[in-house]
Structure formats: structure tokens, C-alpha cells
């Protein structure tokens, strides 16, 4: 199938398809799915031989930080925030925040 026909089927410009082919633009999962439908192949078809070719994983930029390195993505942080906002009394919530800040500063609770 020509790039022009593929572009027309996907509702893209010819230039956008070229950028995908040259890996100048990333292809979203949904776009990859629609490409597989238009080309009548399964999505795994696009990954055949990827590891065997010695290709680097990822893209040109450095890998994204893992969830473990971002404290806002940690499970305990999420649980703490969810529990905090379940406290309906706003005064009590402010007191809990003060307590947490005091502990974090290495001080005694107020």
C-alpha cells in the first residue's frame, strides 16, 4: 500500500505517514491499532524482529523516570492523600498537615 493511500485511510497527510515511517514522530497505541486494521495485520506484526535487530529500546531521549523515583507516584503517597481527603473536618485536616510537617522537619508534634 502506498503512503498516500495509507494516509488517506487513516485521515492523515502524506507527510505525517512519512514522519511515522522515519520515526520522526511517535505512533500512539490507538493510531497503531488503526494502522493494523487498515493494513490487515495484527498489532504484534509491527514488533516482529525488534529485539533481534539489536535496536535500542525506547526513543532518542533518555528513559523516563520510573514510578519508584517519583514520590507522588508511590502507593503509600496515594494512600496517604486519599486517607487525608477522607477526613471531613477541615480543622482536623489542617492539624494533620501540621503534624506531618512537624515530623518531616524532625521536630516534635505541636
C-alpha positions as CSV (number, residue, x, y, z in Angstrom):
1,X,0.0,0.0,0.0
2,X,1.3,3.4,-0.9
3,X,2.0,6.1,1.8
4,X,-0.7,8.3,0.1
5,X,-3.3,5.6,0.3
6,X,-2.4,4.7,3.9
7,X,-2.6,8.4,4.8
8,X,-6.0,8.7,3.2
9,X,-7.3,5.7,5.0
10,X,-6.1,7.0,8.4
11,X,-7.2,10.6,7.8
12,X,-3.6,11.8,7.8
13,X,-1.4,13.8,5.5
14,X,1.2,12.0,3.4
15,X,3.9,13.9,5.3
16,X,2.6,12.6,8.7
17,X,2.9,9.0,7.4
18,X,6.4,9.7,6.2
19,X,7.3,11.0,9.7
20,X,6.0,7.9,11.3
21,X,7.9,5.7,8.8
22,X,11.2,7.6,9.5
23,X,10.4,7.5,13.3
24,X,10.4,11.3,13.4
25,X,7.1,11.1,15.2
26,X,5.8,8.6,17.7
27,X,2.8,6.5,16.9
28,X,0.2,6.3,19.6
29,X,-1.3,3.0,20.6
30,X,-4.7,3.9,19.1
31,X,-3.0,5.0,15.8
32,X,-1.0,1.8,15.7
33,X,-4.2,-0.2,16.2
34,X,-5.9,1.6,13.3
35,X,-2.9,1.1,11.1
36,X,-3.1,-2.6,11.8
37,X,-6.7,-2.6,10.7
38,X,-6.0,-0.7,7.5
39,X,-3.1,-2.9,6.6
40,X,-4.9,-6.0,7.7
41,X,-2.2,-7.2,10.1
42,X,-2.2,-7.8,13.9
43,X,-0.5,-5.2,16.1
44,X,2.3,-7.6,17.0
45,X,3.3,-7.6,13.4
46,X,4.9,-4.1,13.9
47,X,7.2,-5.5,16.6
48,X,8.5,-8.6,14.7
49,X,12.3,-8.7,14.9
50,X,12.5,-5.7,17.1
51,X,14.7,-7.3,19.8
52,X,16.6,-9.4,17.3
53,X,17.6,-6.4,15.2
54,X,19.7,-5.0,18.1
55,X,17.5,-1.9,18.2
56,X,17.7,0.1,21.3
57,X,14.7,0.2,23.5
58,X,12.9,3.5,23.8
59,X,13.4,6.6,21.7
60,X,16.0,9.2,21.3
61,X,15.5,10.9,24.6
62,X,16.7,9.3,27.9
63,X,14.2,6.9,29.5
64,X,11.6,8.3,31.7
65,X,12.0,8.1,35.5
66,X,10.4,5.1,37.0
67,X,7.4,5.4,39.2
68,X,9.5,4.4,42.2
69,X,11.7,7.5,41.8
70,X,8.7,9.9,41.8
71,X,7.3,10.1,45.4
72,X,3.9,11.3,44.1
73,X,3.5,8.0,42.2
74,X,4.3,5.8,45.2
75,X,1.5,3.6,46.6
76,X,1.9,4.9,50.1
77,X,1.7,8.5,48.9
78,X,-1.5,7.8,47.1
79,X,-3.0,6.0,50.1
80,X,-1.9,8.9,52.4
81,X,-3.5,11.5,50.2
82,X,-6.7,9.5,49.8
83,X,-7.0,9.0,53.6
84,X,-6.2,12.7,54.2
85,X,-9.1,13.8,52.0
86,X,-11.5,11.4,53.6
87,X,-11.1,13.4,56.8
88,X,-14.2,15.6,56.6
89,X,-13.3,18.1,59.4
90,X,-11.2,20.8,57.8
91,X,-9.7,21.8,61.1
92,X,-8.6,18.3,61.8
93,X,-7.1,18.1,58.3
94,X,-5.1,21.2,58.9
95,X,-3.9,19.8,62.2
96,X,-2.9,16.5,60.5
97,X,-0.9,18.6,57.9
98,X,0.8,20.5,60.7
99,X,1.7,17.2,62.4
100,X,3.1,15.7,59.2
101,X,5.2,18.9,58.5
102,X,6.5,18.8,62.1
103,X,7.6,15.2,61.8
104,X,9.2,15.9,58.4
105,X,11.2,18.7,60.0
106,X,12.4,16.4,62.7
107,X,10.5,18.2,65.4
108,X,8.0,17.1,68.0
109,X,4.3,17.3,67.2
110,X,2.7,20.6,68.2
